[in-house]
Amino acid sequence: MPYPFRDSSLVNSIHRLIEVLQRLFATGYSPEPQLRTFLSRGHTQETPLAEVTVAVLSAQESRQLFGVSLASRSIQPVFLHVVNRHATPLRLNALDIDPHYYTPLEAAGINHFSIIKQLSAFGIAAFYFLPLFALLPLKLLTGAWANRRMDECFATQAFPLRPILPGENVTGFVYTTLDAGSKTVRVRLSPTGGLGADDGLVRLTHLPADPVGQVVDLTFVIPVPGLTTDSLQRDFSSLFPASATIPCNEFQLAEKLLDMPAVTTDEKGVRPGDPVNLVLIGELTTVLSACTARWDECETLTLKTCWKTFRAFVFGDEYRYSPVSPLHLFGRSQDVALQRIRSSINERLHLRLWLTPLQFIGRPVWVGQISRDIGVRFTTHTWNLTTHRVDPNIDESRDYIVEDLMRADRIQAVDYVEGVVACRPEAPRHNLTGDPYFTDGKRAVIVLSLGCTRRANTSDVLC
């Protein structure tokens, strides 16, 4: 005859009760520092001087590995693995990864179990059971112990900001500010001066600010799970397979661009919208690496993202990844949507891109539309009776991204070609929601500078 306490349901109930009591009267901390699932999304780049692998943790992975919700505190761990092939020590420039990065103890401290929160949670139970106050010291002591373990975990997992010796492999995390969708990570490794000698004297080796050929400077575009974007919904390989691409030289490209649609349209392709005033040339990873260091990808339009947009609009908050309304070209909505927010959701720049079958110097050609939101107004053209008011001087927005990418040193070449027919401020045209615009009719054509990455554990090269 089985004993009653061997009944599985009873055992499970006891285990659940113990877990509840532990949460109430003790502070648990259970990180998983050996977790490495994120490496499947890692990218590796190699040079004669170094090999670098970069990966970015999702919100769930950072919670598992570090035992606390870093994403809720807007902290994002970036994993680095560096092999120094240089003849001299190399040092990671953390500011190039994120000028607002957190030190290990700072990141841990932000996530500490605070005494006030512990007392608040404990007080709810103690209010009903006064004798439980006797267990209060246990709650505080286990909380302090958990915080010390958290400090140790964050420090142990951190990438060491010290010289990496020749032939040395170094691994660890840099604690950065949170990004979603795609994260652009610039890894810059600089040679350091030699300190010390056999005779015990200190000698400083003075190096120029940027020794030619001695600095490792790599840019990565890393996918971050959790954000649904237009580009993730597209299968670009089937959209324009290799057999359907059209290679062009400079003259052929200019002719083909003149034949491209001048304006976007509504879904039926009947009503004209904003003009197509931009051309970007480069692989998708190159486009994202050039832009996402300064711009954010947009979430797709859903009921959930509409609600988040409405809430940001009502309270005047930022919503970095707010969706954009769909515009259509080639019979489909935008393939990529990016935005650059300013003080609120009502003030931002929108960039929409469509892939074309054209290829120039072996790189895909994207055509796009860029405009600047400068406010909100009522309209009968949308279901929610509101829309963003667009700056009518759309050439300013076009030239803004030219200057922005030029300042970021991401432009290899730039020129202008004819697009929509020019119109003056006194006789503007109007987009789908009735906003007026005027333009000189030119399209900016930008050849983006290359940035090659190789996905970890594969031989695929993305440039």
N, C-alpha and C positions, 0 to 999 in steps of 0.2 A: 504493500500500500504506500503510495507516494506521500511524502511529508507535505503539509500545506505550504510551507515556506519555499518549496521548490517549484511552486506554480509560477510559470513564466510571467503572467500578467501581474502577479503580486511582486515579483522581483523587479519588473520594470517600473512599477509604481514606487517602490522603495528607492530605486535609482533616481527617478525624477524628483522625489522629495529631497533626496540628498543634494542633488544639483541646485534645487531652489534654495535650500538652506545655505549652501556654499555661496551662492550669489548674494544672499541677504546678509550673511554674517562674515564673509571673507571676500577678498578681492582676488580673482583669478587672472592669470596672464599666461596664455598658451600660444606663443609664436611658433611658426614652422620654418625656421631659417634655411632648411634644405630644399624648400620648394623651388623648382626650376621650370615649371610649365611654360613660362613666358619666353624661354629661349627658342621655342619653335617659331616665334615671330621676330627673332633677332636678325639683324643685318650685320654683315662683316665687310670691311674694306681693308685692303692691303696696300702698302707702299714699301719701297726698299728700306724705309726707316722704322716702320711699325705695322702691326696688325691690330685692328680695333673692331670689337664686336659691341653692338649697342642693342638693348631691348628696353621696352617700357612696360611696366606692370599695369594691369587693369585694376580697377577699384577692388574687385574681389580678391585678386592675387595679393595685392598689398596688405589687405586685411588678414589674409591667411599667413603670409610670411612674417609680418611684423606684429600680428596679434591685436591690432587696433585699426580703426577705420581712418586711414590717412586721407582718403579722398574727401571725407566729410570736413576735413580741416584744410582742403585745397592743397595737399601735398602729394607729389607724385614721384616715386622712386624711379630713377633711370639707372639701369644696369650697364656697367662697362667692364670689358675685358681687354686689357692692353698688353701686347707683347712688344717689348723694346728691341728693335733690330739695329738701333743706332749705336755708334761707337762711344757716345757719351750719354749721361743720364738725361731722361726726358721728364718734364713736369706737366701735368694736366692743368690747363687754364680753366678753372671752374666757372669763371664769369662769362666765358664764351658759351657755355652750356645754358646758364641762366644767371643773369646779373642779380637775381633775387633769391638765389639758392639758400637752403637752410643747412646749418651745420648739424651733425648727428645729434648732439645733445639738445640743440634748439628744436629739431623736429620731434625728438622724444618728449621734451618738456611740454610742447603744445598738446601732446596726446596723453599726458599723465592723468592718472586717476586722482582727481582733486578731492581734498578733504570735505569741501562743502557738498559736492555731489554725493559722496559716500554717506555723509551724515543725513542728507535729505532722504536718500533711499532707505537708510537704516531706520530713520525716525518713523517712517510709515508703519513698519512692523512693530517697533518699540511702543508706538502709541497705543496699540491694542494689548501688547504683552509687556508690561512695565519691567518685569525681571530680565527681559532681553537686553536692557541697558548694560548689564554686566558683561555682555559680549562685545560692547563697543570698542574696547582696546584691541580686540582681535581684528575687527574690521579695519582699524587705522594701521595696525602693524602690518597686516597682509597687503594693504594698499601701498605702504611705504616700500615694502619688499618688492612688490610688483613693479613699482616705478624704477627701483634700482635695476631690476632685471631688464626693464625696457631700455634704460640708458645703455646698459651693456650690449643689448641686442643691436640697437641702432648704431652704436660705435663700432661694434665688431663687423657689421655688414657694410659699413661705409667704405667708399673708395678712398684710399689714403692719399692725401694731398701732399705728397713728398716726392723727391726725385725717384724715378723708376730706373733702376740700374740697367746697363746693357745686358741683353739676354733675359731679363727678368719678366715674369708674367704677373700682372696685378689685376685683381678682380674686386668689384665692390659697387655700391650704389651712391649716386649723387641725388640728394633730396631737393627736387625742383618744385616750382609752382605747377598747378594742375592744368593740363591741356587734354582735350578730347578729340576724337576723330583721327587726326594725324599729328604727330609731334615732330617738329624739326629739331634735331640735336646737332649742334656744331661741336666737334671734338678737335681741339687745338692743343698739340703737344709741342712744347718748346724745349730746346736743349738748355741745360743749366750749367753754371760755372762749376769747376772743380774746387772743392774745399779740402784743405788738409794735405799733408805730404809726409813722407817717411821721417823727415827731420823735425816733425812736430810743429812747423810753422804754418800759418794760415795764408793761403794765396788765393786771391780772387781773380777769376778769369772773366774779363769784360767781353761781353758779346754784343753785337749790334742788336737793335730792337727787333729786327726780322731778318735773321741770317738767310741769305738766298740758298734755297734748296735744303735747309736744315730744319725748318719747321714743318711738322705734320699738321695739315689743316683739312679736315674731312667733314662733310655734311651728310647727315642721315635723315631720312623721312620714315618714321616708324609708325605702323598702325597701332591705334589704341582701341581695344574693344569697348563697346558701350554706346557708341554714337552711330545712328543710322543716317547716312548722307546719300545725296543723289549719286555720287561717284561709286558708292558701294552697291547701288542697285543696277549698275550697268555692266554688261559683259562686253568689254571693249574688243576682246579678241574676235568675237563673233560679229560685232557691229561692222568692223572693217577688217576682214582677214587679209593676210599678206597678198593674196591674189587680187584683191580689190583696191589696193592702194595705188596712188598715182604719183610717181617720183617727178619732181620738178626742179629745174634750175631757176636762177633768179628771174629770167624773163618769163618763163612759163608760170612761175608762181605769181608774178604780178598780173598776168592775164587771167589766171584762174581766180584770183581774189576779186578781180573786177566783176567776174560772173557770179560771185557769191551773193546771197540775198542781202539786200540793203538794210532791212528792218526785221525785227522779230514779229511774231503774230500771236493771235489767240489760238486756242486748241484746234479750231476748225481751219485755221490758215486763211481767214477772211479779213479780219480787222488788223491793220498795222499797229505795231507797238513801238518799243524803243529801238533806235538805230543800232546796227551791229558796227561798233566803233573800235574794235580791238582784235588783234591777231597775235597769238602766242605760239611759238615754235619750240617744241621740246616734249619729251616723254612725260607721262602723267606724274611720275615721281619727281621729275625736274620742276614741273609746274608747281606742285605742292611744296617742294622744298624752297622754291623761290618766294612763294607767297605766304605759306602758313607760319613763317617766323614773325610775320606782321599782320596776317589776316587769319580768320577762323573759318573752318568749314561750317556749312549750314545744315541743320537737321532737316529731314524730309517733312513735308506738310502732313500732319496728322491731328486728330482731335487733342491728343496730349500736348503736342508742341503748340497748337493754337491756344490752348489754355495757358501754357507757360508764357506765351507772347502777350496774351491779354493781361495777365497778372503783372508782367513787367511794364506794360503800357500804363496800367492804372496807377502803379506805385512809382513809375519813373525809374525803374531799376535797369541794370544791365542784363542782357541775355545774350551771351557771347555767340551762341549757336542757333539763334532764332531762325526759323525757316523763311524762305523768300517765296513769293508767289511765282508760279510757273509761267515762263514765257516759252514760246515754241519756235523751232527752226528745224528745217529738214524733216518736218512731221513729228518731232518729238520735243519734250521739255528738256531743259538744260541738263547736260551730263555732269557738270561740276558747278557748285554754287559756293562762293566765298563771300565774306563780308569783313569789314573793318569797323568795329563799333567805336563810338566816342563817348560822350558823357551819359547818354541814355539810349534806349532802344529806338527812340525817334530820330536819332542822328547817327547815320552810318553810311558806308559805301557798299554797294552791291556789285558783285562780279559774277556773271554767268558765262559758262563756256560750253561749246559744242565741238566734238571731234569731227574733223572732215576726213575724206579719203586721201587728201594731199599729203605728200611727204617732201620735206626740203632738207637737203644734206643728210638724208636718212632718218630724219626726226618727224614725228607727227605734227600736223598743223591744226591748231584750234582757233575757232573764231568766237568772239564773245561780245558781250555788252556790259558796260560799266556805267553806273550812275550814282548820284549822291542824294541820300534822303536828308531833308532839312526840316522836317516837321510832320505833322499829321493833319489830315483834313477829312471832312465828310464827303461821301460820294455814293451814288446809286449804282456804281459799276461793280461793287463787291457785296458779298452776302452779309458782311458785318457792318456795312455802311461807312466804313472808315478805310483810309489808305494813307500811305506815306506820301508826303509832298516832295516831289523830285526837283532838285535844282535845275532850272531850265538851261543853264550853261553846261551842257554835257561834255563839251570839249575840255573843260577844267578837270572833270573826273577822269577822262581819258589820259590827259597829260599828268594827272596826279600819280597814276600807277606807273607811268614811264619814269617819273622822277623817283618814286618810291623804290622801284627795282634797281634804278641806277645807283641810288644811295647805298643799297644793299650789295652793290657790286655783283648783280645777277644778270646783267645784260651783256650779251656778246656783240649784238648789232641791233640797230633800231632805224626805222624809216617810216614814212607815211605813204599810203595809197588812197585812191579815191574810194568812197563808200556811198553813203546816202547823198542825195542832192542837197547842196547847201541851202540854208534858210537863215534869215536875219531875225533879230529880236522883235522887230516890229511886225513880222509876219511868221510867227512860229508854227511848227507842226505840233501834234498832240499824240501822246501814247495811249495805251489801252484804257487807262483810268482817267484820261482827260487832262493830264499834266502837259503844259506847253514845253517845248524845247527848241533851241536854236543851235546851229552847228556850222562849221566850215566844211563839213562833208568828208573829212579825212578819217582814215583808220590808222591807228598806230600798229606797226608790225614789229614785233619784238622777238629776236632770237635769243633764247635764254642760255646762260652759261651752263655748262655741263656739271653734273654732280653724280658720279657713278656709285652704286651700291651693289653688293652681292648678298643675296639672302643666305642666312646661315645654313650650313649643311647642304647647300646646293651649289651649282656652278652658274646659276642664272645671274646675268649682269643687267642691272637696270640703270640707264643713263638719262 
